[in-house]
Amino acid sequence: MSKTTKPYGTWASPITADLVAGKSLRFGQLQARGENLYWSEGRPSDAGRITIVGRAADGTERDLLPPPYSARSGVHEYGGGEMLVADAGVYFTNAEDQDVYLASDEGEITRITNAPGMRFADFCLDEARGRLIAVAERHEGDHDPAPQNLLAAIDLSAGAVTQLVGGNDFYAFPRIAPDGSKLAWVEWSLPHMPWEGSALKCATWSEDGGVGEAAQIAGGDGTAAFQPEWAPDGSLFFVWERNGWGNIHRFSDGELTCVCERDAEFGLPLWGLNTRTFAIRQDGKLFAFFIEEGRVRAGRLDPASGDLELVETGLSHFQGPSVLADRVAVQATSASEASFVGTIGDAGEVDIIRHSAETGLPAAAFSAGQTLKLDGPEGRSVWANYYPPANTAFEGPEDELPPMVVSAHGGPTGMADRGLKLKIQYWTSRGFAFLDVDYAGSWGYGRAYREALNGEWGIADVEDVIDASLAVADRGLADRNRMMISGGSAGGFTVLCALAFHDVYAAGASSYGVADLQKLLELTHKFESGYLYALTGTAEGGTDEVFNARSPVHHAEKISAPVIFFQGDKDFIVPPGQSREMVASLEERGVPVAYFEFEGEGHGFRAADTIKTVLEAEYAFYARVLKLEPDETLPDLPIRNMGALT
C-alpha cells in the first residue's frame, strides 16, 4: 500500500490524546501468591484512583477495591510498596487517610489501623506474631518537612503501631527470614539518597518481639545496597554496587559473595518503595533483569555456579518480577506492546494478561526505539533512544527532515523510557522524531556515569542533551532548526536551563519544572532534602552563588525561544509559584509563552483530562511555533505575545 506524502509533523494519527490519557492504565506493585496474581492499577479515567486487581488461576479477574478506596502510599512522598498479599487477603495503604486496610477475596474491606499522622508502606508479614512489619512515617501536621521515619510493627488484631527500628532518616525493604528468626532491611540517612550510600542490616528478634542488635551486611560506606530477598534455605540475596556496578550478592552462613560480577546494573534507583529487579524461583535460581550497554535484558542466574543464562523474550523493559507457579509474572513493554502485566516461561515465551492500552494497531504503526551511543563533552559518551517518524499511511517529503521532540527525563537520577510508550508514539505517528536522552547522572551505566552529574546539575545534563540532539541532527535524522525540548520535574529544570543558557531549540515545554533551586531546597520534602547538595556540589549554608547562577528564574531574561508551562496547583515539591514567576518574566519581555495550571493535580499528572490537555496543548504550541498545518483540530491556545511568532 502506497503512502501519502505530507510534511512531517502534520500527519493524521490513530494514536489520539484520548487513547494516551484515558485508556492507558498505570500498573504499580505486582505480587503472586501460589497460582493467583495481584497488581495495583491506576486508572486515569477514574481521576487516577488506584485499585487492586486479583486474577485467579482460572483466569477470572476482579477489582478488590471499590470506590472511594485507592491504594497509594505517601511514604517518602513518592510512595510505592502499597500492598501485600497474604492468606487473609490483600493488605493495602489507603490514599485518603494513609491507614492500612485488608481487602478480602470475598470483597470485604476491613480497617486495620487508625493512626492519624502516620503513613505506611513496603510490608512483610510476621505470621508468628500476628503482625505486619512496615516502613512508616510519623508526621506532625500537614506537609511536615521533617517526619520521623521508622520500621514499625502493626498488630493485626488491635491495629496498634509499635516502633521497631529508628534513629536513621530512612528505611526500606523490611524482610523476614523464612524461619521467622531474623529481620533484614535497608537504611540510609541524609544527605544521601538511597543509591548513594545505603546499608543492609540484619538482626534477630528479641523475646518480646523487638529487634535485637543489628549487624551490617553490606553498603553504608559510600556504596548502596538494594532489594534484600530471603531464599528458602536462609540465604540472603541482594544487589550491591561494591565494584561500581549494581551486582547480585549472597550472604549465607556468615559468608558474603558476589554471585555474578558483570558491568551491568541489576538494581534500580529507589524512588518508589518495593522496587524490585529479581525474584527467587522454585528451583533456587534467580530470574533477574538488568541494564547493559543501554539495553534492558533478562536472565536466569544460578547462584551455585554464577552462570547467567540470558532469556530472550523480545521485551524492552521489565518491572517487579514475581514467581507465579512455574512462570515469572512481570510488568513489561516491547517495541509494539504498551506496558502490560504478563508471564514469562522458561524458553522466554510471553503471555500477556492485561494491557495498559489496547490500540488495535499493527506493529508497523509504531516507531521502534534505537539505542544510540553518542559522543558527548570531554570524551564522555552519551546514551539516548531515538525514535524515527512512523505512520502506515504517511511519509515525509524526500527533501525534508523531521522536526524532533527532545526529552529530558526526570529524577535526575532516572532513565529514559524503554519499549512502547504511547506518549512517544503520539509524536512519532504525527511525523516527529523523538529523542529520549540518558544524560550524565542517568541510571543504568554504572556509578561513574551517574556521579558525572555530581556538582554539575544544570550544566552536564544540559550539555549532554544538546550534544545528543546535535549529533542526531548531524546524522540527518532530524531538522537542526526544528528541535523542541520537553521535560518534567528535574527534566523541566534541564529544559529551562537549556533555553536560558543556550540557543539550540526552537521551543520548549516544562511540566512542573524546577526553576528556583533555593526555593526547591526550602520547600522540598525530607526524602530529597540533601539531594541538591550533591547535585550542585554545595554544602549547607554555601548555596547562594551556585544556586543563583544555575536557577533559570534568575536568568529568564536570556530565554528567547517560546515556552509552554504545565503545572499542578497542589504540587508541594515544585510549587506553582516557580512556573508563574517564569511565565511573568517571559510575558513581560514579549517572549511567546503559554501557561496551564490544573486544579487538584500534584507533582505528576494523574487525571485523564489533564494528560489529554497537556498533550494536545503541547502539540498545538509546537504547530504554531513551527507554522505547521496539522491534519486534525487542535485547541486554540492562549499564547501570550503571539505576535512575536509572526
C-alpha positions as CSV (number, residue, x, y, z in Angstrom):
1,M,0.0,0.0,0.0
2,S,1.5,3.3,-1.0
3,K,1.8,6.1,1.5
4,T,0.6,9.7,1.1
5,T,3.4,12.3,1.2
6,K,2.8,15.1,3.7
7,P,5.0,17.4,5.6
8,Y,6.5,16.0,8.8
9,G,4.6,16.9,12.0
10,T,1.2,17.2,10.2
11,W,0.2,13.5,9.7
12,A,-3.2,12.2,10.8
13,S,-2.7,9.7,13.6
14,P,-4.9,7.0,15.1
15,I,-3.0,7.5,18.4
16,T,-5.1,10.2,19.9
17,A,-4.6,12.1,23.1
18,D,-7.7,10.3,24.4
19,L,-6.0,6.9,23.8
20,V,-2.9,8.0,25.6
21,A,-4.7,9.5,28.5
22,G,-8.0,7.9,29.1
23,K,-7.3,4.3,28.2
24,S,-3.7,3.9,29.4
25,L,-3.7,2.1,32.7
26,R,-0.8,2.6,35.1
27,F,0.4,-0.5,36.8
28,G,2.0,-0.3,40.2
29,Q,3.0,-3.2,42.5
30,L,2.8,-6.8,41.3
31,Q,2.7,-9.8,43.6
32,A,2.0,-13.5,43.0
33,R,0.8,-15.9,45.7
34,G,0.5,-19.5,44.6
35,E,-1.3,-19.5,41.3
36,N,-3.1,-16.2,42.0
37,L,-1.7,-12.9,40.8
38,Y,-2.5,-9.4,42.1
39,W,-1.5,-5.9,40.9
40,S,-2.3,-2.3,41.7
41,E,-3.7,-0.4,38.7
42,G,-4.1,3.3,38.3
43,R,-6.9,4.5,36.1
44,P,-6.8,8.0,34.7
45,S,-10.4,7.6,33.6
46,D,-11.3,7.4,37.4
47,A,-9.3,10.5,38.3
48,G,-6.2,8.4,38.8
49,R,-7.7,6.2,41.5
50,I,-5.6,3.1,42.1
51,T,-7.5,-0.2,42.6
52,I,-6.1,-3.7,43.2
53,V,-6.9,-6.4,40.6
54,G,-6.9,-10.1,41.6
55,R,-6.6,-12.8,39.0
56,A,-7.3,-16.4,39.9
57,A,-5.7,-19.5,38.4
58,D,-8.7,-20.0,36.1
59,G,-8.2,-16.5,34.6
60,T,-11.1,-14.7,36.3
61,E,-10.3,-11.2,37.4
62,R,-12.0,-8.8,39.7
63,D,-11.4,-5.4,41.4
64,L,-10.7,-5.8,45.1
65,L,-11.1,-2.1,45.9
66,P,-14.4,-0.4,45.3
67,P,-14.5,3.5,45.2
68,P,-13.5,5.5,47.1
69,Y,-10.7,3.3,48.2
70,S,-7.4,3.9,46.4
71,A,-4.1,2.0,47.1
72,R,-1.3,4.6,47.3
73,S,1.2,5.3,50.0
74,G,2.7,8.7,50.7
75,V,5.9,7.5,52.4
76,H,8.9,9.4,51.1
77,E,6.2,11.4,49.1
78,Y,6.7,9.1,46.1
79,G,5.1,6.1,47.7
80,G,5.4,2.5,46.3
81,G,5.0,-0.7,48.3
82,E,1.3,0.0,48.7
83,M,0.1,-3.6,49.2
84,L,1.0,-7.1,50.5
85,V,-0.8,-10.3,49.5
86,A,-1.4,-12.8,52.3
87,D,-3.7,-15.7,53.0
88,A,-6.3,-13.4,54.6
89,G,-6.4,-11.1,51.5
90,V,-4.5,-8.0,50.4
91,Y,-3.3,-5.5,52.9
92,F,-3.0,-2.0,51.4
93,T,-2.4,1.6,52.3
94,N,-5.4,3.8,51.5
95,A,-4.5,7.0,49.8
96,E,-7.0,9.3,51.6
97,D,-6.0,8.6,55.2
98,Q,-2.8,6.6,54.7
99,D,-4.1,3.9,57.1
100,V,-3.8,0.2,56.5
101,Y,-6.8,-1.9,55.4
102,L,-7.4,-5.5,54.4
103,A,-9.3,-6.4,51.3
104,S,-10.5,-10.0,51.4
105,D,-11.2,-12.2,48.5
106,E,-14.8,-12.1,49.4
107,G,-14.9,-8.3,48.8
108,E,-14.9,-7.1,52.4
109,I,-12.8,-4.1,53.4
110,T,-11.5,-4.1,57.0
111,R,-9.7,-1.2,58.6
112,I,-6.5,-2.3,60.4
113,T,-5.0,1.0,61.7
114,N,-6.4,4.3,62.9
115,A,-3.2,6.3,63.2
116,P,-3.6,9.9,62.3
117,G,-0.3,11.4,61.0
118,M,1.1,8.0,60.2
119,R,1.9,6.6,56.7
120,F,2.8,3.0,55.9
121,A,4.4,1.1,53.0
122,D,6.6,-1.8,52.0
123,F,5.1,-4.5,54.1
124,C,6.1,-8.0,55.2
125,L,4.1,-10.4,57.3
126,D,5.3,-11.7,60.7
127,E,2.9,-14.7,60.9
128,A,4.3,-16.0,64.2
129,R,3.4,-12.7,66.0
130,G,0.2,-11.8,64.1
131,R,1.5,-8.5,62.7
132,L,2.8,-6.6,59.7
133,I,6.2,-5.1,59.6
134,A,6.2,-1.9,57.6
135,V,8.2,1.2,56.6
136,A,6.4,4.1,58.4
137,E,6.5,7.8,58.7
138,R,5.2,9.9,61.6
139,H,4.1,13.4,60.5
140,E,3.3,16.4,62.7
141,G,0.6,18.3,60.7
142,D,0.2,18.6,57.0
143,H,3.4,18.7,54.9
144,D,5.7,18.1,57.8
145,P,9.2,19.0,56.4
146,A,10.9,16.5,58.8
147,P,8.7,13.5,59.5
148,Q,10.1,10.7,61.6
149,N,10.9,7.5,59.6
150,L,10.9,4.1,61.2
151,L,10.3,0.4,60.9
152,A,7.0,-0.4,62.7
153,A,5.0,-3.4,63.7
154,I,1.3,-3.3,63.1
155,D,-0.8,-5.6,65.3
156,L,-3.4,-7.2,63.0
157,S,-5.9,-7.8,65.8
158,A,-5.8,-4.4,67.6
159,G,-4.2,-2.2,65.0
160,A,-1.6,-0.9,67.4
161,V,1.5,0.5,65.9
162,T,4.9,-0.1,67.7
163,Q,8.3,1.2,66.7
164,L,10.8,-1.5,66.0
165,V,13.8,0.4,64.4
166,G,14.5,4.1,64.4
167,G,17.3,6.6,64.5
168,N,18.1,6.8,60.8
169,D,16.5,9.1,58.3
170,F,15.0,6.4,56.0
171,Y,14.2,2.7,55.8
172,A,13.2,0.3,53.1
173,F,12.8,-3.4,52.3
174,P,11.9,-5.0,55.7
175,R,12.1,-8.7,55.0
176,I,11.6,-11.6,57.5
177,A,13.7,-14.8,57.1
178,P,11.7,-18.0,56.1
179,D,12.0,-19.4,59.6
180,G,10.9,-16.2,61.1
181,S,14.0,-15.7,63.2
182,K,15.6,-12.7,61.5
183,L,14.7,-9.3,60.0
184,A,16.7,-7.7,57.2
185,W,16.3,-4.2,56.0
186,V,18.0,-1.3,54.2
187,E,18.6,2.1,55.8
188,W,20.3,5.4,55.0
189,S,20.5,9.0,56.3
190,L,20.8,12.5,54.9
191,P,22.3,14.0,52.9
192,H,22.4,10.7,50.9
193,M,19.9,9.4,48.5
194,P,19.4,5.6,48.8
195,W,21.6,4.9,45.7
196,E,24.4,7.0,47.1
197,G,25.0,5.2,50.5
198,S,22.6,2.8,52.0
199,A,23.3,-0.1,54.3
200,L,21.9,-3.6,54.5
201,K,21.2,-4.6,58.1
202,C,20.1,-7.9,59.7
203,A,19.0,-8.6,63.3
204,T,17.4,-11.4,65.3
205,W,14.2,-10.9,67.2
206,S,14.3,-10.4,71.0
207,E,12.0,-12.4,73.3
208,D,9.5,-9.6,73.4
209,G,9.2,-9.3,69.6
210,G,11.6,-6.4,69.4
211,V,14.6,-6.1,67.1
212,G,17.9,-7.2,68.6
213,E,21.4,-5.8,67.8
214,A,21.8,-5.3,64.1
215,A,24.7,-6.4,62.1
216,Q,25.7,-4.6,58.9
217,I,25.9,-6.9,56.0
218,A,26.8,-4.6,53.1
219,G,26.8,-1.0,51.9
220,G,26.8,2.1,54.1
221,D,30.4,3.0,53.2
222,G,29.7,5.2,50.1
223,T,28.1,2.2,48.3
224,A,24.5,1.2,48.2
225,A,22.5,-1.9,48.9
226,F,19.2,-2.8,47.3
227,Q,16.4,-5.3,47.5
228,P,17.2,-8.0,50.1
229,E,15.3,-11.2,49.4
230,W,15.5,-14.4,51.5
231,A,15.8,-17.8,49.8
232,P,14.1,-20.8,51.3
233,D,17.4,-22.1,52.6
234,G,18.0,-18.9,54.6
235,S,20.4,-17.3,52.2
236,L,20.0,-13.6,51.8
237,F,20.3,-12.2,48.2
238,F,20.6,-8.5,47.4
239,V,22.1,-6.0,45.0
240,W,25.2,-4.2,46.0
241,E,27.3,-1.8,43.9
242,R,30.6,-2.6,45.6
243,N,32.6,-2.6,42.3
244,G,30.9,0.4,40.7
245,W,28.1,-1.7,39.2
246,G,25.0,-3.0,41.0
247,N,25.6,-6.7,41.0
248,I,23.7,-9.5,42.9
249,H,25.4,-10.8,46.1
250,R,24.6,-13.5,48.6
251,F,25.1,-13.6,52.3
252,S,24.9,-17.2,53.8
253,D,26.4,-18.7,57.0
254,G,28.4,-15.5,57.6
255,E,30.0,-15.5,54.1
256,L,29.5,-12.7,51.6
257,T,29.9,-13.5,47.9
258,C,29.2,-11.8,44.6
259,V,27.1,-14.2,42.7
260,C,27.5,-12.6,39.3
261,E,30.1,-9.9,38.6
262,R,29.3,-8.0,35.4
263,D,29.5,-4.5,34.0
264,A,25.7,-4.2,34.3
265,E,23.1,-2.7,36.6
266,F,20.9,-5.2,38.4
267,G,19.4,-2.5,40.7
268,L,17.2,0.5,40.2
269,P,17.1,3.9,41.8
270,L,14.7,3.6,44.8
271,W,12.3,6.4,44.0
272,G,9.4,4.2,44.9
273,L,9.5,1.6,47.8
274,N,9.4,-2.1,47.0
275,T,11.1,-1.5,43.6
276,R,12.4,-5.0,42.5
277,T,14.5,-6.4,39.8
278,F,14.8,-10.1,40.6
279,A,12.8,-13.0,42.0
280,I,13.9,-16.3,43.5
281,R,12.4,-19.2,41.5
282,Q,11.3,-22.5,43.0
283,D,14.4,-24.2,41.6
284,G,16.6,-21.8,43.6
285,K,17.7,-19.9,40.5
286,L,17.1,-16.1,40.3
287,F,15.1,-14.5,37.5
288,A,16.6,-11.1,37.1
289,F,16.6,-8.2,34.7
290,F,19.5,-5.8,34.3
291,I,20.7,-2.9,32.1
292,E,23.7,-3.4,30.0
293,E,25.0,-1.2,27.2
294,G,21.8,0.7,27.2
295,R,19.6,-2.4,26.8
296,V,17.3,-3.9,29.4
297,R,17.9,-7.7,29.4
298,A,16.6,-10.7,31.4
299,G,18.3,-13.9,32.6
300,R,18.3,-16.8,34.9
301,L,21.1,-16.7,37.4
302,D,22.4,-19.9,39.1
303,P,23.8,-18.8,42.5
304,A,25.7,-22.0,42.9
305,S,27.8,-21.6,39.7
306,G,27.4,-17.9,39.0
307,D,26.2,-18.7,35.5
308,L,23.8,-16.2,33.9
309,E,21.7,-17.7,31.2
310,L,20.2,-15.0,29.0
311,V,16.4,-15.2,28.4
312,E,15.4,-13.8,25.0
313,T,11.9,-12.5,25.4
314,G,11.7,-9.8,22.8
315,L,10.7,-7.4,25.6
316,S,12.2,-3.9,26.1
317,H,11.7,-3.4,29.8
318,F,10.6,-5.3,32.9
319,Q,9.4,-4.4,36.4
320,G,8.7,-6.2,39.7
321,P,9.2,-9.9,38.8
322,S,7.3,-12.3,41.0
323,V,7.2,-16.1,40.8
324,L,3.8,-17.4,39.7
325,A,3.8,-21.2,39.8
326,D,6.3,-22.4,37.1
327,R,6.5,-19.0,35.4
328,V,7.5,-15.4,36.3
329,A,5.0,-12.6,36.4
330,V,6.2,-9.2,35.3
331,Q,5.2,-5.8,34.2
332,A,6.8,-5.2,30.8
333,T,6.8,-3.5,27.5
334,S,8.0,-4.3,24.0
335,A,8.6,-2.3,20.8
336,S,5.0,-2.9,19.8
337,E,3.2,-3.6,23.1
338,A,2.4,-0.9,25.6
339,S,3.0,-1.7,29.3
340,F,1.3,-4.9,30.3
341,V,1.0,-7.5,33.1
342,G,2.1,-10.9,31.8
343,T,4.2,-14.0,32.5
344,I,7.5,-15.4,31.1
345,G,8.2,-19.1,30.6
346,D,11.5,-20.9,30.7
347,A,12.0,-20.5,27.0
348,G,11.3,-16.8,27.1
349,E,7.7,-17.1,25.8
350,V,5.5,-14.3,26.9
351,D,1.8,-14.5,27.8
352,I,0.1,-11.1,28.1
353,I,-2.6,-11.0,30.9
354,R,-3.6,-7.3,30.8
355,H,-2.6,-4.5,28.6
356,S,-2.3,-0.9,29.8
357,A,-3.9,0.1,26.5
358,E,-5.4,-1.7,23.6
359,T,-4.6,0.1,20.4
360,G,-5.7,-2.4,17.8
361,L,-2.8,-1.2,15.6
362,P,-0.2,-3.4,13.8
363,A,3.4,-3.3,14.8
364,A,4.3,-1.3,11.7
365,A,2.3,1.6,13.0
366,F,4.8,2.1,15.8
367,S,8.2,3.6,15.9
368,A,10.8,1.3,17.4
369,G,13.4,2.9,19.6
370,Q,17.1,2.7,18.5
371,T,19.7,2.8,21.3
372,L,22.5,5.3,20.3
373,K,25.8,5.8,21.9
374,L,26.9,9.3,21.0
375,D,29.9,11.4,21.6
376,G,29.4,13.8,24.4
377,P,31.6,16.6,26.1
378,E,35.1,15.9,27.3
379,G,35.2,12.5,25.7
380,R,32.2,11.2,27.7
381,S,29.7,9.0,25.8
382,V,26.0,10.0,25.9
383,W,23.3,7.4,25.6
384,A,19.9,8.1,24.0
385,N,17.0,6.3,22.4
386,Y,16.0,7.7,19.0
387,Y,12.5,7.1,17.5
388,P,12.0,8.0,13.8
389,P,8.7,9.2,12.5
390,A,6.4,6.2,11.7
391,N,2.9,6.0,10.2
392,T,1.4,3.3,8.0
393,A,-0.4,6.0,5.9
394,F,2.0,8.8,5.6
395,E,5.6,9.6,4.8
396,G,7.6,12.9,4.7
397,P,8.9,14.7,1.6
398,E,12.3,13.5,0.4
399,D,13.8,16.9,0.7
400,E,12.6,17.5,4.3
401,L,13.9,16.4,7.6
402,P,11.5,15.8,10.5
403,P,11.1,18.1,13.5
404,M,12.2,16.5,16.7
405,V,11.0,16.5,20.3
406,V,13.9,16.0,22.7
407,S,13.0,14.6,26.1
408,A,14.9,15.1,29.3
409,H,13.8,12.6,31.9
410,G,13.0,13.3,35.5
411,G,15.0,12.4,38.6
412,P,17.6,13.5,37.6
413,T,18.7,10.0,38.8
414,G,16.4,8.1,36.4
415,M,16.5,6.8,32.9
416,A,14.7,7.2,29.6
417,D,11.7,5.0,28.9
418,R,12.2,1.7,27.0
419,G,9.6,0.0,24.9
420,L,6.3,1.2,23.5
421,K,5.2,4.4,25.2
422,L,2.0,5.8,23.7
423,K,3.1,9.3,24.6
424,I,6.2,8.9,22.4
425,Q,4.1,7.3,19.7
426,Y,1.7,10.3,19.8
427,W,4.6,12.3,18.4
428,T,6.2,9.9,16.0
429,S,2.9,8.9,14.4
430,R,2.4,12.6,13.5
431,G,5.7,12.8,11.8
432,F,8.0,14.0,14.6
433,A,11.3,12.3,15.5
434,F,11.7,11.7,19.3
435,L,14.9,11.6,21.2
436,D,14.9,10.3,24.8
437,V,18.3,11.2,26.3
438,D,20.1,9.4,29.2
439,Y,22.3,12.3,30.1
440,A,25.1,12.3,32.7
441,G,23.6,11.2,36.0
442,S,21.2,8.7,34.4
443,W,20.8,5.2,35.8
444,G,21.9,2.0,34.1
445,Y,25.5,2.9,33.1
446,G,27.4,2.4,36.3
447,R,28.3,4.6,39.3
448,A,30.9,6.7,37.4
449,Y,28.3,7.7,34.7
450,R,25.8,8.5,37.4
451,E,28.2,10.5,39.5
452,A,29.3,12.6,36.5
453,L,26.3,14.8,37.3
454,N,27.5,15.5,40.9
455,G,28.3,19.2,41.2
456,E,27.2,19.7,37.6
457,W,23.4,19.6,37.6
458,G,22.2,22.3,35.2
459,I,25.5,22.0,33.3
460,A,26.4,18.4,32.4
461,D,22.9,17.3,31.8
462,V,22.2,20.3,29.6
463,E,25.4,19.8,27.6
464,D,24.6,16.1,27.1
465,V,21.1,16.7,25.9
466,I,22.3,19.4,23.5
467,D,25.2,17.3,22.2
468,A,22.9,14.3,21.7
469,S,20.4,16.5,19.8
470,L,23.1,18.0,17.5
471,A,24.7,14.6,16.9
472,V,21.3,13.1,15.8
473,A,20.7,16.2,13.6
474,D,24.2,15.8,12.1
475,R,23.3,12.2,11.1
476,G,20.4,13.5,9.1
477,L,17.8,12.1,11.4
478,A,16.2,15.4,12.4
479,D,15.9,19.1,11.3
480,R,18.5,21.1,13.2
481,N,16.3,24.2,13.1
482,R,13.2,22.5,14.3
483,M,14.1,20.8,17.6
484,M,12.0,21.2,20.7
485,I,13.0,20.3,24.2
486,S,10.5,18.9,26.7
487,G,10.7,17.5,30.3
488,G,9.0,17.4,33.7
489,S,10.3,18.0,37.2
490,A,14.1,17.6,37.1
491,G,13.7,17.3,33.4
492,G,11.9,20.6,33.3
493,F,14.9,22.1,35.0
494,T,17.1,20.8,32.2
495,V,14.6,22.2,29.7
496,L,14.7,25.7,31.3
497,C,18.5,25.7,31.7
498,A,18.9,24.7,28.0
499,L,16.7,27.5,26.9
500,A,18.3,30.1,29.3
501,F,21.9,29.4,28.7
502,H,21.9,28.1,25.1
503,D,20.3,28.9,21.8
504,V,19.6,25.4,20.3
505,Y,15.9,24.7,20.5
506,A,13.0,26.3,18.6
507,A,10.7,25.9,21.6
508,G,10.4,24.2,25.0
509,A,7.8,22.6,27.2
510,S,8.2,22.5,31.0
511,S,5.9,20.3,33.2
512,Y,6.2,21.2,36.9
513,G,9.8,22.0,36.2
514,V,12.3,23.3,38.8
515,A,13.1,27.0,38.2
516,D,14.4,28.1,41.5
517,L,16.9,25.9,43.3
518,Q,16.8,27.9,46.6
519,K,13.0,27.6,46.8
520,L,13.3,23.9,45.9
521,L,15.7,23.4,48.8
522,E,13.4,25.4,51.2
523,L,10.2,23.6,50.3
524,T,11.3,20.1,49.3
525,H,10.3,17.1,51.4
526,K,12.7,15.3,53.7
527,F,13.5,12.5,51.2
528,E,15.2,14.8,48.8
529,S,16.4,17.5,51.2
530,G,20.1,16.5,50.8
531,Y,19.9,15.7,47.1
532,L,20.6,19.2,45.9
533,Y,23.9,19.4,47.7
534,A,25.4,16.5,45.8
535,L,23.9,17.6,42.5
536,T,25.3,21.1,42.8
537,G,28.5,20.5,44.7
538,T,27.4,22.7,47.6
539,A,27.1,22.4,51.3
540,E,24.5,23.7,53.8
541,G,25.0,27.5,54.1
542,G,27.0,27.9,50.9
543,T,24.5,27.6,48.2
544,D,23.7,31.1,47.2
545,E,26.3,31.7,44.5
546,V,25.8,28.4,42.8
547,F,22.0,28.3,43.1
548,N,21.7,31.8,41.7
549,A,24.0,31.0,38.8
550,R,22.0,27.9,37.8
551,S,18.4,28.8,38.6
552,P,16.5,29.6,35.4
553,V,14.3,32.0,37.3
554,H,17.3,34.3,37.7
555,H,18.1,34.1,34.0
556,A,14.7,34.2,32.4
557,E,15.7,37.4,30.6
558,K,18.1,35.2,28.5
559,I,15.3,33.0,27.2
560,S,14.1,34.0,23.7
561,A,12.5,30.7,22.5
562,P,8.8,30.2,23.0
563,V,7.9,28.2,26.1
564,I,4.8,26.4,27.3
565,F,4.4,25.6,31.0
566,F,2.2,22.9,32.7
567,Q,1.7,22.9,36.5
568,G,-0.4,21.4,39.2
569,D,-1.8,23.7,41.8
570,K,-1.3,21.1,44.6
571,D,2.3,20.5,43.8
572,F,4.2,20.6,47.1
573,I,7.6,19.5,45.5
574,V,7.7,22.2,42.9
575,P,5.0,24.7,43.9
576,P,3.2,26.6,41.1
577,G,4.9,29.9,42.1
578,Q,8.1,28.8,40.3
579,S,6.3,28.4,37.0
580,R,4.2,31.5,37.5
581,E,7.3,33.6,38.1
582,M,8.9,32.3,34.9
583,V,5.8,33.0,32.9
584,A,5.5,36.5,34.2
585,S,9.1,37.3,33.2
586,L,8.7,35.9,29.7
587,E,5.4,37.7,29.2
588,E,6.8,41.0,30.3
589,R,9.7,40.7,27.8
590,G,7.5,39.8,24.9
591,V,8.5,36.2,24.6
592,P,5.7,33.9,23.4
593,V,4.5,31.9,26.4
594,A,1.6,29.7,27.4
595,Y,0.6,28.5,30.9
596,F,-1.7,25.8,32.1
597,E,-2.4,25.2,35.8
598,F,-4.5,22.2,36.8
599,E,-6.7,22.2,39.8
600,G,-6.1,19.3,42.1
601,E,-3.0,18.0,40.3
602,G,0.3,17.5,42.2
603,H,3.8,16.6,41.1
604,G,3.0,14.5,38.1
605,F,-0.4,14.4,36.4
606,R,-2.9,11.6,37.0
607,A,-6.3,12.6,35.7
608,A,-7.1,11.7,32.1
609,D,-8.4,15.1,31.2
610,T,-5.2,16.7,32.4
611,I,-3.0,14.3,30.4
612,K,-5.1,14.8,27.3
613,T,-5.0,18.6,27.7
614,V,-1.2,18.6,28.1
615,L,-0.6,16.5,25.0
616,E,-2.9,18.5,22.7
617,A,-1.7,21.8,24.0
618,E,2.0,20.9,23.6
619,Y,1.3,19.8,20.0
620,A,-0.7,22.9,19.3
621,F,2.1,25.0,20.7
622,Y,4.7,23.4,18.5
623,A,2.5,23.6,15.5
624,R,2.1,27.4,16.0
625,V,5.8,27.9,16.5
626,L,6.8,25.8,13.5
627,K,3.9,27.0,11.4
628,L,2.6,23.5,10.8
629,E,-0.8,22.8,9.5
630,P,-1.8,19.5,11.3
631,D,-4.4,17.2,9.9
632,E,-6.5,17.5,13.0
633,T,-8.3,20.1,15.0
634,L,-6.2,21.4,17.9
635,P,-7.1,23.7,20.8
636,D,-6.9,27.4,20.2
637,L,-4.1,28.2,22.7
638,P,-4.0,31.4,24.8
639,I,-0.4,32.2,23.8
640,R,0.8,35.4,25.2
641,N,2.9,37.6,22.9
642,M,1.7,35.6,20.0
643,G,2.7,38.4,17.6
644,A,6.4,37.6,18.3
645,L,5.9,34.3,16.4
646,T,4.9,36.0,13.1
